[in-house]
Structures are given as C-alpha cells and as structure tokens.
Amino acid sequence: MNTDMHTLLSALQAAVGPAHVLQGDGLTAYERDWRKRWHGRAYAVVRPGSTDEVAAVLRVCARHGVEVVPQGGNTGLVGSSVPDGSGTQVLLNLGRLNRVRAIDAANLTMTVEAGCILQAAQEAADAAGLLLPLSLAAEGSCTLGGNLSTNAGGTQVLRYGNARELCLGLEVVTPAGEVWDGLSGLRKDNTGYDLRHLYIGSEGTLGVITAAVMRLYPQPAASMTALAACDSVDQCVALLQLAQQRAAASLTGFEVISDCALSLVRRHFPQIPQPLPPAPWTVLLEVSDAESADHARTVFEGLLEAALESGVITDAAVASSVAQSRAMWHLRESISMAQAEEGLNIKHDIALPVSRIPAFVAQTDAALQQAFPGVRLVNFGHLGDGNLHYNVQGPLGVSAADFLARHEPAVNALVYDAVLAHGGSISAEHGIGLLKCETLEERKSPVALGLMRAIKQALDPDQRMNPGRMLARRPGDGFTAVAP
Ligand SMILES: Cc1cc2nc3c(=O)[nH]c(=O)nc-3n(C[C@H](O)[C@H](O)[C@H](O)COP(=O)(O)OP(=O)(O)OC[C@H]3O[C@@H](n4cnc5c(N)ncnc54)[C@H](O)[C@@H]3O)c2cc1C
C-alpha cells in the first residue's frame, strides 16, 4: 500500500457514498470466513450498488495501489473471501449489486447481478416458469458472483453441469476499473479467446464479476426422490450405473453419504428425521422427468425394484410428497452444519474417476486408520460427478483443534498422494483459496502453474486482486489463524 489513508477513505466514500464504506470493529461477518478458520482485518468494507460504482472503487484502488478482496455471500470454504490481517486491503462486498436484470424466456436465459443470492435467482426463474438448476446447500446465502468465481458444483451437476456450464456471458470490472460487457446470451460465439472461462473459477484473482447471463431450462413435469441403503461403495457405484441405464438424462441427483456423516447429523440435529435405519452407505437419488409424473414414477420404481432384486441396495424409502422430498434433501444438506458443530475437520473436496472411487476409499480409509487410529472419516458427496467430500475428523474425545494442528499436513499428504495415484484432482468444486494454495504449488504441473501465472500477470499486472489466494504469494500473507 503506497497511499495516504485519509485520501483513500474520501475517494472510496465519493465512489459509493459514505454509508457504504464500513470501518472499525463489528465487521466480523465480513472479515471471518464461514468455517471460522480465517479472520482477517480490512482497511474498509466497501459495498457498491452498481457496476459503475464497482468500476469507480477499482479505479480508486488502482490509483492508491490498494489490494482488493471481492466477496459475495462469504460462504466459500477455502479462505478466499476474507481479507488478510494487514488492515490494508479493501473488502469489496457485492451484496448490494443484487438485481435480476432480465429473463429471456424464448432464449432460456436470465441476466443476474453478481450479488444476487442464488436462491433469489432460482425463485425469479421459477416465477417465470423456468428452472435455474444450480443448487447447493449454501443457496440461501451464497451469490451468483461467488458461485461463478468458485465454479460451484452442487447437487444437479450430473444433469445440468456446474456453474461454468450454466454461464453464457459475463460482465466484469478489470483491476484498472474498466468494464468488459460480455453479457451475451449466445450458445455459439467463436470470436477468439473465451474470456468468460478465464474469470469463472478464478476466485476473485483476475477481476470482479458484476453480472452474468445464466442458462435456464424448462421445469421438469415431475421429480421423484428416494434414499437407498448400500453395504459398500462398490454397491453405490453399481447403483449409479443402474440408474444411468434406466433413467439416462432424467437422473438429476446422486449423492452418497457414509454412516459416519449421518451419525454427526443424528448427534447434532436429532430432530431431523432419518427415514432409513443406519447403513454403511446411504444414497440420495432423484429422477426428474420432462414427460409426466406417471412416467417418472414408472422409471423410478422399476429402478429401485431392479436394485433391490439384484442386491445392489438393501433398503429404500421413496418420498411420497414434495415435503418428504425436501426433508430428504434437508438431511443431506445438514451434513455441513453438523460437521461445523462437531468442530474443525480436515477437508478434502476431491474428484476421481467414478470407477476408481471404491478402491480409493478402501485403500485410503485403511491407510488413515493405520496412521491415525480412531480417526473418523466423514465421507459424503456427489458420487454421480465423481466428487467426494472426504473429510477427516479427529478421534472421539480428541480436541478438533489439536488434531488439526498436529496432523493436517500428514493427513493431507496421505490423501492427496492417493487422489493423484488414482487419477484425481485435489479440488473438485470448492476451489483453492488459501487452504490449498501450497498444495497446488506442490502438486500441479509446473507448466500449468507457469501458464496460470502468465494469465495472472497479464490481467492483474500489479497483483492486487485477492493476492495470495489460489496462486501463492511469498512470503507470509498476514493471516491470523483463529483457534476453533
Ligand atoms: C453449507 C455449505 C454448502 C456448500 N455446498 C457447496 C456445494 O455443494 N458445491 C460447491 O461448489 N460449493 C459449495 N459450498 C462452497 C461454495 O464455494 C460457496 O457456497 C459458493 O459458491 C460461494 O459463493 P459466495 O457468494 O458465498 O462467495 P464468497 O465465499 O463470498 O467468495 C468465494 C470466492 O469468490 C470470490 N468472489 C465472490 N464474489 C465475486 C465476484 N463478484 N467477482 C469476483 N470474485 C468474487 C471471492 O473473492 C472468493 O475468492 C458450500 C458452502 C457452504 C457453507
């Protein structure tokens, strides 16, 4: 930072209005991440209300050499949405930039501002009789801009793709404060490098997304949801294959949950119903049908009967109402909260070829148990996408903080060695942020890292956008680790 603080403050206030520049104490909601793992301190939290105001703030920051951390709903899980501990960064919160600008029913698109809460965007699409299929447990708080910046996945990737695949156009403000209007709703546009794909998944390190054009779909005529019990991960994969054969593109959800994950929900939220008796693995599957409710039911019941007859599943509970279906999804989505109640764990959001998942789980579970006796494997995830949340919780009775402090590097090394040996990725949908920055340096190909640094240098030459996240900044970043 090479600036006079008073001039900076006045310039920021002039850009967005004094009421939208927050300073001092009481800013924990902005400065601490969702997991309560990182707590920084901003020079100021700035809340612009329009694209022009975002551009004005970025011009001020460029003029004063100030670093900028973009923030949406602050639900990210890798420590990339909060400032460092220096007290010099501007935290740019997009929450006021939250309008649905347009819905084009004939083009099946909607244009939404970056700070729009995902659920509000879903509801706007729904009111127009259409479906915005991006869906995740944080949808009541996360924003479209955050979803795109992390290339969020969620529960319907199997059928509709992740945030990247749902986005047709972007509006972006560059670090110098220029506005790129790429808000096209085109499905075909081969006019050179597709800049949209650079910004999607860039975790605020290249510029600020201010609006996006998202794909919409016709709403399905009917959905059927069930929970099914399996004895092993192999059986879960066999059920996935059967479901893909029987339901094809109608299969919209396929989530696996280990009993360890469900046991945390039972402990912390005993009021949440669990329709099946405990089983080693539970699958939540959903079929959504464009034709009719009868067709959906026929496909679904045929699938479950075949799975029971062949011994792929041992039990099933079918939702017989929308309320029951919601309750099943609520159970699945409560796992993150239950983990948070249990205390910090060592998170691994990993991707693997589906065919390798049974071997990965068997070998890695055994290796972890041997190295860290009593360790609890809170394993769940989007099996249909080959994405596991393979989280490692310390043994019962051991302080979560102590376990994390003593064993995180060794646990990570063991898990990531196994992930790469099985042809997987160290980050499936949560991103890199601060959490996996060093791991990325160690594990990604030097050629790929070099290309990433070249892109960063070209688009953010002063290295002011979310520095130290995704691509390591050396030395130290000034973060204060917060004891859980
Ligand atoms: C309970 C829970 C469940 C979750 N489930 C899933 C899941 O199923 N799938 C999944 O993929 N993720 C999941 N997540 C994590 C996920 O990354 C976020 O929930 C969401 O995508 C982030 O949106 P946000 O608005 O909160 O972004 P933030 O947390 O505010 O920011 C995330 C990153 O994006 C950047 N950013 C935010 N807005 C902008 C912008 N407008 N322009 C440029 N950069 C920006 C930030 O700098 C940061 O790097 C979950 C999180 C929680 C808490």
The ligand as an ORCA input file, in Angstrom:
! r2SCAN-3c Opt
* xyz 0 1
  C     -23.169    -25.150      3.782
  C     -22.336    -25.015      2.525
  C     -22.536    -25.882      1.472
  C     -21.783    -25.743      0.299
  N     -22.032    -26.620     -0.714
  C     -21.347    -26.483     -1.857
  C     -21.617    -27.362     -2.954
  O     -22.422    -28.271     -2.883
  N     -20.924    -27.141     -4.089
  C     -19.999    -26.152     -4.207
  O     -19.415    -25.998     -5.283
  N     -19.719    -25.334     -3.192
  C     -20.360    -25.471     -2.017
  N     -20.079    -24.629     -0.989
  C     -18.955    -23.671     -1.131
  C     -19.164    -22.672     -2.235
  O     -17.931    -22.207     -2.790
  C     -19.966    -21.465     -1.899
  O     -21.078    -21.739     -1.135
  C     -20.365    -20.525     -3.040
  O     -20.126    -20.925     -4.357
  C     -19.581    -19.269     -2.821
  O     -20.421    -18.169     -3.051
  P     -20.318    -16.869     -2.150
  O     -21.184    -15.841     -2.768
  O     -20.552    -17.162     -0.733
  O     -18.795    -16.470     -2.401
  P     -17.714    -15.985     -1.351
  O     -17.490    -17.011     -0.313
  O     -18.034    -14.634     -0.889
  O     -16.428    -15.904     -2.295
  C     -15.871    -17.065     -2.845
  C     -14.730    -16.656     -3.799
  O     -15.268    -15.945     -4.907
  C     -14.716    -14.622     -4.970
  N     -15.833    -13.758     -5.371
  C     -17.054    -13.662     -4.781
  N     -17.828    -12.830     -5.498
  C     -17.076    -12.396     -6.546
  C     -17.311    -11.533     -7.638
  N     -18.491    -10.951     -7.811
  N     -16.308    -11.317     -8.516
  C     -15.097    -11.893     -8.370
  N     -14.827    -12.739     -7.348
  C     -15.802    -12.976     -6.458
  C     -14.162    -14.336     -3.596
  O     -13.085    -13.427     -3.658
  C     -13.705    -15.720     -3.188
  O     -12.463    -15.988     -3.786
  C     -20.804    -24.727      0.200
  C     -20.615    -23.856      1.268
  C     -21.355    -23.996      2.422
  C     -21.137    -23.030      3.547
*
